[in-house]
Amino acid sequence: GEGSFGSIYRILNKNTKETFACKTLSKKRINDKKLIQKEISILQSLDHPNIVNLFEVFEDQRNIYLIMEECKGGSLEDRILSSAGKKLTERKVAEIMESIFQAINHIHAQGFCHGDLKHENILFARKDDDNSLKLIDFGLGKNTKDPSDKNNFVGSPHYVAPEILNGECNIKSDIWSAGVIMYSLLSGQMPFNGKDREEIYKEIQSGKVFYPPRCNVF
C-alpha cells in the first residue's frame, strides 16, 4: 500500500516464517518527526486485541520502519463494498461496533484519543472473521493528559467531530466518529454530506442528522 509519508510492505521473518506488515516512513516526506515519535509512543502504550500490535521499530538514514501485525482481512470499507447487495444485519453491526467501542475505551483509559476513526482505519486480521477487528493509524492521535499536545490536523471530512473543526481534539471526538461509522453501517449512507469539504463541515457543525424512514442495507 501507499500513503502520504511512505509505503506498507509485507515482510517475512526468515527464522520463524511469520509474516508482518512493515510501515516504511520516508524522512524526506515528514515535516515534523515528533508526530511519528508520538504515533510510536501511543502504539507502544496500547495492548488490546482490537488494536494493531507494534512489535519493533527500526531507523536508518532514509526511513523509519514500524514492524506491525499483519491484517489479512482487509478494511471495514472493503467489507462493505464486497457485501453490496447483501444484508448487513443490526446484530452484525452491533458486533462490529462492540469491538470498536472496546478498543476506543482502552485507548481513552490510557490517556489518548485516536483522532481519525474511519472505515479505512479499521482492519480485520483474518478474512471472513468479523471478530478479528483491529484499529490502525494513530498518526493523528493525541495525549489527552498533556495540555501542550495540540492536534492542528483535521481528519477525514465525513467523520470529523465539531470540536476538531474548532481546534480541539478529545475523547468525545472519537465517540462522534464511531457514531458516524455506526450510522453508515446501518443506513448505507453518511450522516453528513455536501458537494465539497466546506459544505460537509457546515452540516457537521449544524448537528442536524437525517434519519431515513427506511434504511438502505448493504
Residue, then its C-alpha position, 0 to 999 in steps of 0.5 A: g500500500e501507499g500513503s502520504f509519508g511512505s509505503i506498507y510492505r509485507i515482510l517475512n521473518k526468515n527464522t520463524k516464517e511469520t509474516f508482518a506488515c512493515k510501515t516504511l516512513s520516508k524522512k524526506r516526506i515528514n515535516d515534523k518527526k515528533l508526530i511519528q515519535k508520538e504515533i510510536s509512543i501511543l502504539q507502544s502504550l496500547d495492548h488490546p486485541n482490537i488494536v494493531n500490535l507494534f512489535e519493533v521499530f527500526e531507523d536508518q538514514r532514509n526511513i523509519y520502519l514500524i514492524m506491525e501485525e499483519c491484517k489479512g482481512g482487509s478494511l471495514e470499507d472493503r467489507i462493505l463494498s464486497s457485501a453490496g447487495k447483501k444484508l448487513t444485519e443490526r446484530k452484525v453491526a452491533e458486533i462490529m461496533e462492540s469491538i470498536f467501542q472496546a478498543i476506543n475505551h482502552i485507548h481513552a483509559q490510557g490517556f489518548c484519543h485516536g483522532d481519525l476513526k474511519h472505515e479505512n482505519i479499521l482492519f480485520a486480521r483474518k478474512d471472513d472473521d468479523n471478530s478479528l477487528k483491529l484499529i490502525d493509524f494513530g498518526l493523528g492521535k493525541n495525549t489527552k493528559d498533556p495540555s501542550d499536545k495540540n492536534n492542528f490536523v483535521g481528519s477525514p471530512h465525513y467523520v470529523a467531530p465539531e470540536i476538531l473543526n474548532g481546534e480541539c481534539n478529545i475523547k468525545s471526538d472519537i465517540w462522534s466518529a464511531g457514531v458516524i461509522m455506526y450510522s453508515l453501517l446501518s443506513g448505507q449512507m453518511p450522516f453528513n454530506g455536501k458537494d465539497r469539504e466546506e459544505i460537509y463541515k457546515e452540516i457537521q457543525s449544524g448537528k442536524v442528522f437525517y434519519p431515513p424512514r427506511c434504511n438502505v442495507f448493504 
